[in-house]
């Protein structure tokens, strides 16, 4: 039975990740997504270059990119869609997470 990926990646997000990794100037295993305590709602997403995979990373390989999910973040991220949005007001990664119960007013943090 096929296992559902904990995270889906839109075409726009995959292209942006490819661009960031190409500009980095040194090899990477992919990007790592995590969560940390921050903001008025409790949690915030983090993104960083991953130089290597750790044994407990959840690995999502989709659309030509590798996204590693920090094991402490997996339960908060299950079912999330990662997108890249560019408009007049902002440029950045957007996470559409069905587990979120609320967000702060500035949109920087969330809670589940």
N, C-alpha and C positions, 0 to 999 in steps of 0.2 A: 504494500500500500504506500503510495507517495505521501511524503510528509509536506505539509504546508510551510512555506518559508515564513520566518518570524517578521520579515520586513519585505516590502515590495519597493521597487525603485522605478520612478518614471523615466521616460526617455530623456527629459530635460535634466534631471538629476544625474543620470548616468553620464551624459555629455559633459556636465560641469565637473564631475569627479575626474573624468578622463583629462580634462583641461588642467585641473589643479595638480594632478599627479605628473603630467607632462612638464609643467612649469617648475616643479619642485627641484629638479636637477639631480636627484639621486633616487635609486630604486626604492620602492615601497611595496609592502605586502598588500596594501590597500588603504582604506580609511577606517578608523574605529569610531563607533558611535557609543556614547555612554550617557549617563544621567548623573547629575550631582545636586546636592541641596543648594538651592539658590532662589532668590526672589521672594515675592510676597505670597506666591502660591505653593512653594515648596520644592519643586524640581525643575531643572533646566537641562536641555539636551547639550551634549558636548560632541565636538568633532575634532579629530586629530589625525595626522598621518600615522600609519602603523608601519614600523620598520620590520616587524615580524609578527607572526601569529603566535598566540599563547595557546596552551593545550585546552583551555576552557572557553575560548572565544566561540561564539556562534558565528558561522561563516555563511554569508549570502553572496553567491556569485550569480550575477544577473546582468544582462545587457553589456557584457564586456568589462564589468568592474567588480571588484571584490570589496565588500563591506563587512567588517568584523564588528560584532556586537559584544561589548564588554559583558562578561557573565553576570555582573551585578545589575546590569540594566535590562537584561532579557525580559524579565517579567513585566517591566514597564513599557516595553516596546512591541510586544507581540501584536501582530495585526496592523502595524503602522505602515503608512505609505510615505516614502521620502520623495520630495519634489524640489525642484529649483524654480524660483519665481523671480521674474524681472518685470518691474513696472515703475511708474513715476515715483512711487513712494518708497519702494524698497527693492533690494536685490538680496536673495539669500535662500538657504535651504528652509523648506517648510515641512513639518511633520504632521501628518493627519493621523492622529492616534485615536482609535475607537475606545480606548481604555480611559481617556481623560474624562474627569468629572468636572473640571473647570480650569480656567486660565486666569491669570492676573490681567488687569486692565491694559498694561503695556504689552502683553503678549509674550513676555520673555520667560515666564515660568508657568508650570501646570501642576495639577495634582490628580492622582488616580484613586 
